[in-house]
């Protein structure tokens, strides 16, 4: 089993009275994680009821609130217990249903999971305002991947392992860039099996989330849009061009992009600006939440990664930054001027806009691009970062300390 760092906040959420909602894309490991937690609870003598909405007999127990309440009391008696409901998005009007249960103040804790459907992220969340604790689950992170690949021998000193075993870590990076982080993909033994798993994941996503749950009538065009996003990942989106290439209206493109983000396939990164006349203020860039999904979309799944795949490494760095900085009101942006100067990422840390440049290369001497220098000259940040395959070093440019760091640094404490 791949150990997931999200298990800690999930365990902590069991102490809260709000309904815990665990959401994420299909097959990122939500059910496996629930089963692990339930086994631990049972070992400690706790009472547990598990219902899977994909199982017809379990789904019938949720026909009415009264039926479920009677079943809970049958299982727990007058004792406290934990009720786990998997794939809650299949329950019609699930938000209202859960709200009613919560307001009954039953002697139990509810934990529900579901794939990233609009029903979960919009309707359920809205109905449960003030009554929920939402936790988002992503594919296996690179930190979790390296920990798994090293058989958890260095869990408490993984940073030291990365420092000493650079060639081994580079091999892990190549594998992760090629296949991504879906658990079943990672644990499949051969490239052929990994491809079959990814094909099934993508097909399930299109048929269950997009065609059925979201009511998209033309899945072929939605697939075409995903393929185009994969090819131009990290580039500034041109809605009109995408509409022409896919054969749909611009408003439909924006709608499909929203669908893709709500279902945890992509994330939009908006521009950072202070001068609307000289800097881009609207057009986002797009990154994939799983690199394997991105490669599958561009028909390069499992192929060796080369320097020409720098955008894939940039997507990878986005994932590392997101895991560290995208919390609550925090955000990640990119920067680009109308004169085409650009910085890959702008992170917001301690009230300051910090530029991050990404280089999928290893260089002997630290160097910065003209665009990166342009941002530093304009905004005078105290810190700036260049993330690459090289070892750590730093230079000073005016008031700015520019740290050149290897990518694996981002798995741990971000350097001050």
C-alpha positions in Angstrom: 0.0 0.0 0.0 1.2 3.5 -0.9 1.3 5.6 2.3 -0.6 8.9 1.8 0.2 12.1 3.7 -3.4 13.1 3.6 -4.2 10.4 6.1 -3.1 12.7 8.9 -5.6 15.5 8.3 -8.3 12.9 7.6 -7.7 11.3 11.0 -7.7 14.7 12.6 -11.0 15.5 10.9 -12.6 12.5 12.8 -12.5 14.7 15.9 -14.6 17.4 14.3 -18.4 17.2 14.5 -18.9 18.5 10.9 -19.4 16.0 8.1 -16.0 15.2 6.5 -16.1 15.2 2.7 -13.2 13.7 0.9 -13.2 14.6 -2.8 -10.9 13.9 -5.7 -10.6 12.4 -9.1 -11.5 8.8 -9.8 -9.0 6.2 -8.7 -6.7 8.5 -6.7 -7.1 6.1 -3.7 -10.0 7.5 -1.7 -11.7 4.2 -1.0 -8.3 2.5 -0.2 -7.6 5.2 2.3 -11.0 4.9 3.9 -10.6 1.2 4.3 -7.3 1.7 6.0 -8.8 4.2 8.5 -11.8 1.9 9.2 -9.5 -1.0 9.9 -7.6 1.1 12.4 -10.8 2.3 14.1 -12.0 -1.3 14.4 -8.7 -2.4 15.9 -9.2 0.2 18.6 -12.7 -1.1 19.3 -14.6 1.6 17.5 -18.0 0.9 15.8 -18.0 1.5 12.0 -20.6 1.3 9.3 -19.5 1.4 5.7 -21.8 2.0 2.8 -20.8 2.1 -0.9 -23.3 3.8 -3.2 -21.9 1.7 -6.1 -23.4 -1.4 -4.3 -27.2 -1.7 -4.8 -28.0 -3.1 -1.4 -25.9 -0.4 0.3 -27.5 2.3 -1.8 -31.0 1.2 -0.7 -30.1 2.0 2.9 -29.9 5.7 1.8 -33.4 5.7 0.2 -34.6 7.8 3.1 -33.1 9.5 6.1 -35.4 7.6 8.4 -34.2 4.2 7.0 -30.5 5.2 7.4 -31.1 6.4 10.9 -32.7 3.1 11.9 -29.8 1.2 10.4 -27.3 3.3 12.3 -29.1 2.7 15.5 -29.2 -1.0 14.8 -25.5 -1.1 14.2 -24.4 1.2 17.1 -27.2 1.0 19.6 -26.7 3.8 22.0 -23.0 3.9 21.4 -21.0 6.4 19.3 -19.9 5.2 15.9 -18.4 6.3 12.5 -20.5 6.2 9.3 -18.5 6.1 6.1 -20.4 6.6 2.8 -18.4 6.0 -0.4 -19.3 7.5 -3.8 -22.0 9.9 -2.4 -22.4 11.7 -5.7 -24.7 8.9 -6.8 -27.2 9.9 -4.2 -29.8 12.3 -5.6 -30.0 15.6 -3.8 -27.2 14.4 -1.5 -26.5 17.8 0.0 -30.0 18.2 1.4 -30.0 14.5 2.5 -26.7 15.0 4.5 -27.8 18.3 5.9 -30.9 16.7 7.4 -28.8 14.0 9.0 -26.4 16.5 10.5 -29.1 18.6 11.9 -30.5 15.5 13.7 -27.4 15.6 15.9 -27.0 11.8 15.8 -24.5 10.1 18.0 -22.1 9.4 15.1 -19.5 11.0 12.8 -20.2 11.0 9.1 -17.4 10.7 6.5 -18.4 10.7 2.9 -16.3 10.5 -0.3 -17.0 11.0 -4.0 -15.3 11.6 -7.3 -14.9 15.2 -8.4 -18.3 15.8 -9.8 -20.1 19.1 -9.8 -22.8 17.6 -7.5 -20.1 17.2 -4.9 -18.1 20.4 -5.3 -21.1 22.7 -5.9 -24.5 21.5 -4.7 -23.4 19.4 -1.7 -20.9 22.0 -0.5 -23.5 24.8 -0.8 -26.2 22.8 1.1 -23.7 21.9 3.9 -22.4 25.5 4.6 -21.1 25.5 8.1 -21.7 21.7 8.4 -18.8 20.3 6.5 -15.0 19.8 6.5 -13.8 19.5 2.9 -10.6 17.6 2.1 -9.3 17.3 -1.5 -7.2 14.3 -2.5 -4.8 14.4 -5.5 -2.8 11.6 -7.2 0.3 10.3 -5.4 2.8 13.2 -4.9 6.4 12.9 -5.9 7.3 12.9 -2.2 5.0 9.9 -1.6 6.3 8.3 -4.8 9.9 8.4 -3.7 9.0 7.2 -0.2 7.2 4.3 -1.7 10.0 3.4 -4.3 12.5 3.3 -1.5 10.3 1.0 0.6 9.9 3.6 3.3 13.5 3.0 4.4 14.3 6.8 4.6 10.9 8.3 5.5 12.3 10.5 8.3 15.4 11.6 6.3 14.2 11.6 2.7 15.8 15.0 2.1 19.2 13.5 2.9 18.5 10.5 0.6 17.8 12.9 -2.3 20.9 14.8 -1.6 23.2 11.7 -1.6 21.4 9.6 -4.2 21.0 12.1 -7.0 21.2 9.6 -9.9 18.5 7.4 -8.3 16.2 10.4 -7.7 16.6 11.4 -11.3 15.5 8.0 -12.3 12.4 8.4 -10.1 11.8 11.7 -11.7 11.9 10.3 -15.2 9.4 7.5 -14.2 7.1 10.0 -12.5 7.2 12.4 -15.4 6.3 9.6 -17.8 3.6 7.8 -15.9 2.2 10.2 -13.3 0.8 9.4 -9.8 -2.3 7.3 -10.0 -1.8 4.6 -7.4 -2.8 1.7 -9.6 -0.5 2.9 -12.4 2.4 3.1 -9.9 1.9 -0.4 -8.6 1.5 -1.9 -12.1 4.6 -3.9 -13.1 5.0 -3.1 -16.8 4.6 -0.2 -19.1 1.9 -2.1 -21.0 -0.1 -2.6 -17.8 0.4 1.0 -16.8 -1.0 2.1 -20.2 -4.0 -0.2 -19.8 -4.8 1.3 -16.4 -4.5 4.9 -17.6 -6.7 4.0 -20.6 -9.4 2.7 -18.2 -9.0 5.7 -15.9 -9.5 8.1 -18.8 -12.4 6.1 -20.3 -14.1 6.0 -16.9 -13.7 9.7 -16.4 -15.3 10.5 -19.8 -18.2 8.1 -19.5 -19.0 8.6 -15.8 -18.0 12.2 -14.9 -18.3 14.0 -18.2 -21.0 12.2 -20.3 -23.2 11.1 -17.4 -22.8 13.3 -14.4 -22.1 16.6 -16.3 -24.4 16.0 -19.2 -21.9 16.8 -21.9 -23.5 15.7 -25.2 -20.4 15.7 -27.3 -17.7 13.8 -25.4 -15.5 13.6 -28.6 -15.2 17.4 -28.5 -14.4 17.4 -24.8 -11.7 14.8 -25.4 -10.3 16.9 -28.2 -10.1 19.9 -25.9 -8.3 17.8 -23.2 -5.8 16.7 -25.9 -5.1 20.3 -27.0 -4.6 21.4 -23.4 -2.1 18.5 -22.9 -0.1 19.6 -26.0 0.0 23.3 -24.9 0.2 22.7 -21.1 1.7 25.7 -19.4 1.0 28.1 -22.3 -1.4 31.0 -22.1 -4.8 30.0 -23.3 -6.3 31.5 -26.4 -10.1 30.8 -26.1 -10.9 31.8 -29.7 -8.2 29.5 -31.1 -9.3 26.6 -28.9 -12.9 27.1 -30.1 -11.8 27.0 -33.7 -9.6 23.9 -33.2 -12.3 22.0 -31.3 -15.2 23.2 -33.4 -17.3 24.7 -30.6 -18.2 28.1 -29.4 -15.9 30.2 -27.1 -18.5 30.0 -24.3 -18.6 26.3 -24.6 -14.8 26.1 -24.4 -14.9 28.1 -21.1 -17.7 25.8 -19.9 -15.7 22.7 -20.7 -12.6 24.1 -19.0 -14.7 24.7 -15.9 -15.9 21.1 -16.1 -12.4 19.8 -16.3 -11.2 21.8 -13.4 -14.2 20.9 -11.2 -13.5 17.2 -11.9 -9.8 17.6 -10.8 -8.2 17.0 -14.2 -6.7 20.5 -14.6 -6.1 23.6 -12.6 -6.1 27.2 -14.0 -3.3 29.6 -13.0 -4.3 33.2 -13.4 -1.9 36.1 -14.3 -0.3 38.3 -11.6 -0.5 42.0 -12.5 -0.4 45.5 -11.2 -0.4 47.4 -14.5 -3.3 46.4 -16.8 -1.9 48.4 -19.7 1.4 46.4 -19.8 0.7 43.1 -18.2 -1.8 40.2 -19.0 -4.7 40.3 -16.6 -7.2 37.6 -17.9 -6.0 34.7 -19.9 -5.0 31.7 -17.6 -2.5 29.0 -18.1 -3.5 25.3 -17.5 -1.7 22.5 -15.7 -2.7 18.9 -15.2 -3.2 17.4 -11.8 -1.6 14.1 -13.1 1.3 14.0 -15.5 0.2 10.6 -16.8 -3.1 12.0 -17.8 -1.3 14.8 -19.6 0.9 12.4 -21.4 -2.0 10.2 -22.3 -3.8 13.2 -23.8 -0.8 14.1 -26.0 -0.3 10.5 -27.1 3.1 10.2 -25.4 2.3 8.1 -22.4 5.2 6.2 -21.0 7.7 7.5 -23.6 11.2 8.6 -22.3 11.1 12.2 -21.3 13.6 14.5 -23.0 14.7 18.1 -22.6 12.1 19.0 -25.2 9.5 18.1 -22.6 10.3 21.1 -20.4 6.7 22.0 -20.1 6.1 18.6 -18.4 8.7 19.4 -15.8 7.1 22.8 -15.4 3.8 21.1 -14.7 5.6 18.9 -12.2 7.0 22.0 -10.4 3.5 23.5 -10.3 2.3 20.4 -8.5 5.1 20.8 -5.9 4.4 24.4 -5.4 0.7 23.8 -5.1 1.2 21.3 -2.4 3.2 23.9 -0.4 1.5 27.2 -1.1 -2.1 26.8 -2.4 -3.9 26.9 0.9 -7.0 28.9 1.8 -6.7 32.3 0.3 -3.1 31.7 -0.9 -2.6 31.4 -4.6 -0.1 30.8 -7.4 0.0 33.0 -10.4 2.2 33.4 -13.5 3.4 36.8 -14.9 3.6 37.9 -18.5 3.8 41.4 -20.1 2.3 42.4 -23.4 5.9 42.6 -24.6 6.2 38.8 -23.9 8.4 38.9 -20.8 7.2 36.1 -18.5 7.9 34.3 -15.3 6.6 30.8 -14.8 5.2 31.2 -11.3 4.6 33.9 -8.8 4.0 32.5 -5.3 2.6 34.6 -2.5 4.5 34.1 0.8 4.3 36.4 3.8 2.7 39.2 1.8 5.3 39.2 -0.9 5.1 38.2 -4.6 8.1 35.8 -5.1 9.1 34.8 -8.7 10.0 31.2 -9.6 11.6 30.3 -12.8 11.8 26.7 -14.0 14.6 25.1 -16.1 14.5 21.5 -17.1 18.3 21.4 -17.4 21.5 21.2 -15.4 23.9 24.1 -15.7 27.4 24.7 -14.3 27.0 28.4 -13.7 23.9 30.2 -12.3 22.2 32.4 -14.9 18.8 34.2 -15.1 16.7 35.0 -18.1 16.0 38.5 -19.3 12.3 38.1 -18.3 13.2 37.0 -14.8 15.5 40.0 -14.4 12.7 42.2 -15.7 10.3 41.1 -13.0 13.0 41.5 -10.3 13.8 45.0 -11.5 10.1 46.0 -11.5 8.9 44.4 -8.2 12.2 44.3 -6.2 11.3 41.1 -4.2 13.6 40.1 -1.3 13.7 36.5 -2.7 13.5 34.8 -6.0 14.0 31.1 -7.1 15.3 29.2 -10.0 14.3 25.6 -9.9 16.3 23.1 -12.0 18.2 19.9 -12.0 21.4 21.6 -10.7 22.8 21.8 -7.2 21.9 24.6 -4.8 23.7 28.0 -5.0 22.7 31.6 -4.9 23.5 35.1 -6.2 22.5 38.6 -5.2 20.9 41.0 -7.6 20.2 44.4 -6.0 17.9 43.8 -3.0 17.0 40.3 -4.2 18.6 37.1 -3.1 18.2 34.6 -6.0 18.4 31.0 -4.8 19.1 28.3 -7.4 17.6 25.1 -6.0 17.2 21.5 -7.2 13.6 20.5 -7.7 13.5 18.0 -4.8 14.0 20.9 -2.4 10.4 21.8 -3.0 9.3 18.5 -1.4 10.5 19.8 1.9 10.7 23.1 3.7 10.8 25.9 1.1 14.1 27.8 1.7 13.6 31.2 3.5 
